[in-house]
Amino acid sequence: MRKKPERIETIRRRHRGRKLWLLIAVDTLDPETGLGLTGRLLAKDPDPHALTPVALKTKHRHLAVECSEDMPKDTVCIFLHVSPAA
């Protein structure tokens, strides 16, 4: 059964205090900023690198990696758009 989309901020809030990285399949984007508004949690882990295998297997075109806490000051986020192979 497919999970119902929820606000990304709600997903982050639910995991607050656990210091987790969240892989989210984004369903709706903010038309002005291009940031995700709603989505479904695909995976969570304290190690952000553990999300990579799940991200590579998913068929979702828009993914977000969020931190359940405020982003660590020594961390940089890079956003990639990967087109499916022809």
C-alpha positions as CSV (number, residue, x, y, z in Angstrom):
1,M,0.0,0.0,0.0
2,R,1.3,3.4,-1.0
3,K,1.7,6.0,1.8
4,K,-0.3,9.1,1.6
5,P,1.8,12.3,0.9
6,E,2.3,14.6,3.9
7,R,4.0,18.0,4.3
8,I,7.8,17.6,4.4
9,E,8.0,19.8,7.5
10,T,5.6,17.4,9.2
11,I,7.8,14.4,8.4
12,R,10.9,16.3,9.7
13,R,9.0,17.3,12.9
14,R,8.0,13.7,13.5
15,H,11.7,12.6,13.6
16,R,13.0,15.7,15.5
17,G,15.4,14.8,18.3
18,R,16.7,11.6,16.6
19,K,19.5,13.1,14.4
20,L,18.4,11.3,11.3
21,W,18.7,11.9,7.6
22,L,15.4,11.4,5.7
23,L,15.0,10.4,2.1
24,I,11.7,11.8,0.8
25,A,9.9,11.2,-2.5
26,V,8.6,14.7,-3.3
27,D,5.1,14.8,-4.7
28,T,4.5,18.6,-4.9
29,L,7.0,21.4,-5.4
30,D,6.7,25.0,-4.6
31,P,6.4,26.7,-8.0
32,E,8.4,29.8,-6.8
33,T,11.3,28.1,-5.1
34,G,11.3,24.6,-6.5
35,L,11.6,23.1,-3.0
36,G,9.5,20.2,-2.0
37,L,6.2,20.8,-0.2
38,T,4.7,17.4,0.3
39,G,6.1,13.9,-0.1
40,R,6.5,10.4,1.3
41,L,9.3,9.1,3.5
42,L,11.3,6.4,1.7
43,A,14.2,5.8,4.2
44,K,15.8,7.2,7.3
45,D,19.2,6.7,8.8
46,P,21.8,8.5,11.0
47,D,24.3,8.1,8.2
48,P,23.3,10.1,5.1
49,H,25.4,7.8,2.8
50,A,23.1,4.9,3.8
51,L,20.3,6.6,1.8
52,T,22.1,6.3,-1.5
53,P,21.2,2.7,-2.4
54,V,17.5,3.5,-1.7
55,A,17.7,6.6,-3.8
56,L,19.3,4.8,-6.7
57,K,16.5,2.1,-6.7
58,T,13.5,4.4,-6.6
59,K,11.7,5.5,-9.7
60,H,10.6,8.9,-8.3
61,R,11.9,11.8,-10.3
62,H,12.1,14.3,-7.4
63,L,13.8,13.3,-4.2
64,A,14.8,15.3,-1.1
65,V,17.3,14.5,1.6
66,E,16.4,16.3,4.7
67,C,17.9,16.4,8.2
68,S,15.5,15.8,11.1
69,E,17.4,18.5,13.0
70,D,18.7,21.9,11.8
71,M,21.3,21.3,9.1
72,P,24.7,20.9,10.7
73,K,26.9,24.1,10.1
74,D,29.7,22.1,8.4
75,T,27.3,20.4,5.9
76,V,26.5,21.5,2.4
77,C,23.5,20.2,0.4
78,I,23.9,19.6,-3.3
79,F,20.8,19.2,-5.4
80,L,21.0,17.0,-8.5
81,H,18.6,16.3,-11.3
82,V,19.2,12.8,-12.7
83,S,17.4,12.0,-16.0
84,P,16.5,8.4,-16.6
85,A,18.7,6.6,-19.1
86,A,17.5,6.7,-22.7
